[in-house]
């Protein structure tokens, strides 16, 4: 591989101008796309390194790379294949956002975090292998990955429900789900009832935002937190049962639910929350 090295600046241009690398960090790809092999010696892929490279079709990342930066491959709409090696620990926010031709990806053992919107909009993605090492998955990480939705309309990874695209008005969330992700049922106007299983511990931001046909909800005893705008603008919601296990409710969780009555045990956090936010209660 032809290389030009400017030692004073610490910048390496591979193939004369394809790569800009500084301190072992790939800052920018400036080539013509196609099948790209990132040079050995690179330790990290920087923010926006391949931003909207419309001609990029495949990428091989060398061993030694430990992180893929925010927006690194954002909008690479022709990218169909990428090889991520062992040793990568983190995948940044929107790293593969809107890579609409990407069909499969294997996340290697050792990756611990996947950032917000990391694969958002990868609508052709039908297969993803997720290792047990992943302990943190950001908001909207798999939003609009319609190829990953199961036969019941759910998109679930590592216990998190990311999205629901089914047509049912009465929905039962599957056992094994531990958290309902941000905007999972966002503006689902046909949803009239939801059954949340034991084991769910958190309900994310805007999870049921503007589900305008939803009338009543029972929160199971495993839930501890209800986040910002979780049920905001659910205008038909008149009854919700909140157990004593819930110890955190965002002030806007039930904003614009004008006819809501909260059923909860006397002395619970939910009772105090309702009093503070002037929501009617039915004490158990």
C-alpha positions in Angstrom: 0.0 0.0 0.0 1.5 3.3 -1.0 1.9 5.7 1.9 2.9 9.3 2.4 4.0 10.2 5.9 4.3 13.7 7.2 6.2 13.2 10.4 6.1 16.8 11.5 2.3 16.8 11.5 1.8 13.2 12.5 -0.6 12.7 9.7 -0.5 9.6 7.4 -2.3 9.6 4.1 -2.7 6.0 2.8 -2.8 5.6 -1.0 -1.8 9.2 -1.1 -5.1 10.6 0.0 -7.5 7.8 1.1 -7.0 8.0 4.8 -6.2 10.7 7.3 -4.7 9.2 10.4 -3.3 10.9 13.4 -2.0 9.3 16.6 -3.4 6.0 15.4 -6.9 7.4 15.1 -8.6 7.4 11.7 -9.9 10.9 11.3 -11.2 10.9 7.8 -11.6 8.6 4.8 -11.2 10.5 1.5 -11.1 7.6 -1.0 -13.5 6.5 -3.7 -15.4 3.9 -1.7 -16.0 0.3 -2.8 -14.4 -2.4 -0.7 -12.3 -0.7 1.9 -9.7 -2.2 4.2 -8.7 0.1 7.0 -4.8 0.1 7.5 -3.2 -1.9 10.2 -2.1 0.2 13.2 -5.3 2.1 13.5 -6.6 2.0 17.1 -9.8 3.9 16.8 -12.2 5.2 14.1 -13.0 8.8 14.7 -16.2 10.8 14.7 -17.7 11.1 11.2 -14.7 9.4 9.6 -16.8 7.9 6.8 -19.8 10.3 7.0 -22.2 9.9 4.1 -19.7 8.0 2.0 -22.3 7.0 -0.6 -19.9 4.7 -2.6 -18.7 2.6 0.3 -19.8 -1.0 0.0 -17.8 -2.9 2.5 -15.3 -2.2 5.3 -12.8 -4.4 7.0 -11.6 -3.1 10.3 -8.2 -4.3 11.5 -7.4 -6.0 14.7 -6.3 -3.5 17.3 -9.2 -1.1 16.8 -11.0 -0.6 20.2 -13.7 1.9 19.4 -15.9 3.1 16.6 -16.8 6.8 17.0 -20.0 8.7 16.9 -21.4 9.0 13.4 -18.4 7.1 12.0 -20.4 5.4 9.2 -23.5 7.7 9.3 -25.5 7.6 6.0 -23.3 5.1 4.2 -26.3 3.9 2.2 -24.4 1.5 -0.1 -22.6 -0.3 2.8 -23.7 -3.9 2.8 -20.9 -5.6 4.8 -18.6 -4.7 7.7 -16.2 -6.8 9.7 -15.8 -5.8 13.3 -12.8 -7.5 14.9 -12.4 -8.8 18.4 -10.9 -6.1 20.6 -13.6 -3.5 19.8 -15.2 -2.3 23.1 -17.6 0.4 22.1 -19.7 1.4 19.2 -20.6 5.1 19.3 -23.8 7.1 18.9 -25.3 6.8 15.4 -22.2 4.9 14.3 -24.2 3.1 11.5 -27.2 5.3 11.5 -29.1 5.2 8.1 -26.8 2.5 6.6 -29.9 1.3 4.8 -28.2 -1.5 2.7 -26.5 -3.2 5.7 -28.0 -6.7 5.9 -26.2 -8.4 8.8 -23.6 -7.6 11.4 -21.8 -9.6 14.1 -20.9 -7.7 17.2 -17.8 -9.5 18.7 -17.3 -10.6 22.3 -15.8 -7.8 24.2 -18.1 -5.0 23.1 -19.7 -3.6 26.2 -21.6 -0.5 24.9 -23.7 0.3 21.9 -24.5 4.0 21.6 -27.7 5.9 21.0 -29.2 5.4 17.5 -26.2 3.2 16.6 -28.1 1.2 14.0 -31.1 3.4 13.7 -32.7 3.3 10.2 -30.8 0.2 9.1 -33.9 -1.0 7.4 -32.3 -3.9 5.5 -30.7 -5.4 8.6 -32.2 -8.9 9.1 -29.5 -10.5 11.3 -27.4 -9.3 14.2 -25.4 -11.4 16.6 -25.2 -9.8 20.1 -22.7 -11.1 22.7 -23.3 -11.4 26.4 -20.6 -8.8 27.0 -22.9 -6.0 25.9 -24.1 -4.3 29.1 -25.3 -0.9 27.8 -27.5 -0.3 24.7 -28.4 3.3 24.0 -31.7 4.9 23.2 -33.1 4.2 19.7 -30.2 1.9 19.0 -32.3 -0.3 16.7 -35.2 2.1 15.9 -36.6 1.6 12.4 -34.7 -1.6 11.8 -37.8 -3.1 10.4 -36.1 -6.3 9.1 -35.4 -7.3 12.7 -39.0 -7.2 13.8 -40.4 -10.6 14.7 -43.6 -12.2 13.5 -45.5 -10.6 16.3 -44.3 -7.1 15.6 -41.7 -6.8 18.3 -38.1 -5.7 18.1 -36.3 -7.1 21.2 -32.6 -7.3 21.9 -30.9 -8.2 25.2 -34.2 -7.9 27.1 -35.0 -4.5 25.8 -38.1 -3.8 23.7 -37.0 -1.3 21.2 -40.0 -1.1 18.9 -43.5 -2.5 18.2 -44.9 -2.5 14.6 -47.7 -4.9 15.0 -51.3 -4.2 14.2 -53.0 -5.6 17.3 -54.9 -3.2 19.6 -54.5 -5.4 22.6 -50.9 -6.2 23.1 -49.1 -8.5 25.6 -45.4 -7.8 25.9 -43.4 -11.1 25.8 -41.9 -12.7 28.9 -38.2 -12.0 29.1 -38.4 -8.3 28.4 -36.7 -6.3 31.2 -37.1 -2.8 29.9 -39.4 -0.9 27.5 -37.2 1.3 25.4 -37.7 4.9 24.4 -40.6 5.5 22.0 -41.3 1.8 21.7 -45.0 2.4 21.2 -44.7 6.1 20.1 -47.9 7.4 18.7 -49.5 4.0 18.3 -53.1 5.3 17.9 -54.7 1.8 17.7 -53.3 0.5 21.0 -56.2 0.1 23.5 -54.6 -2.1 26.2 -51.1 -3.3 27.1 -50.1 -6.1 29.3 -46.6 -5.7 30.9 -45.0 -8.9 32.3 -43.3 -9.3 35.6 -39.6 -8.8 35.1 -39.9 -5.4 33.4 -38.0 -2.9 35.6 -38.2 0.3 33.6 -40.5 2.2 31.2 -38.4 4.5 29.0 -38.8 8.1 27.8 -41.9 8.5 25.5 -42.5 4.7 25.6 -46.3 5.2 25.1 -46.3 8.8 24.0 -49.6 9.8 22.5 -51.1 6.4 22.5 -54.5 8.1 22.3 -56.7 5.0 22.5 -55.0 3.5 25.5 -57.5 3.5 28.4 -56.0 1.6 31.3 -52.6 0.1 32.3 -51.4 -2.1 35.1 -47.7 -1.8 36.1 -46.2 -5.0 37.5 -44.4 -5.2 40.8 -41.0 -5.5 39.2 -41.0 -1.9 37.7 -39.0 0.7 39.6 -39.0 3.7 37.2 -41.3 5.4 34.8 -39.4 7.9 32.7 -39.9 11.3 31.0 -43.2 11.5 29.0 -43.7 7.7 29.2 -47.5 8.1 28.9 -47.6 11.8 27.9 -50.6 12.8 25.8 -52.4 9.4 26.3 -55.6 11.4 26.2 -57.9 8.4 26.8 -55.9 7.0 29.7 -58.2 7.1 32.8 -56.7 4.4 35.0 -53.2 3.2 35.8 -52.2 0.9 38.7 -48.7 1.7 40.1 -47.2 -0.7 42.7 -45.1 0.2 45.7 -42.0 -1.0 43.8 -42.0 2.2 41.7 -39.7 4.7 43.3 -39.0 7.1 40.4 -41.6 8.8 38.2 -40.6 11.7 36.0 -42.7 14.8 36.5 -43.8 14.7 32.9 -44.6 11.0 32.8 -48.4 11.6 32.6 -48.5 15.1 31.2 -51.7 15.9 29.4 -53.5 12.8 30.8 -56.3 15.0 32.1 -58.7 12.3 33.3 -56.2 10.0 34.9 -56.7 8.3 38.2 -53.7 6.5 39.8 -54.4 3.4 41.8 -51.6 2.7 44.2 -50.9 1.6 47.8 -51.2 4.1 50.6 -47.9 5.6 51.5 -46.3 4.7 48.2 -44.0 6.9 46.1 -46.8 7.0 43.5 -49.2 8.5 46.0 -46.8 11.3 46.9 -46.1 11.8 43.1 -49.9 12.1 42.4 -50.4 14.6 45.2 -47.5 16.7 44.0 -48.7 16.7 40.4 -52.4 17.1 41.3 -53.5 13.7 39.9 -56.4 11.9 41.4 -55.7 8.7 43.4 -57.5 5.5 44.3 -55.6 4.1 47.3 -55.4 0.3 47.8 
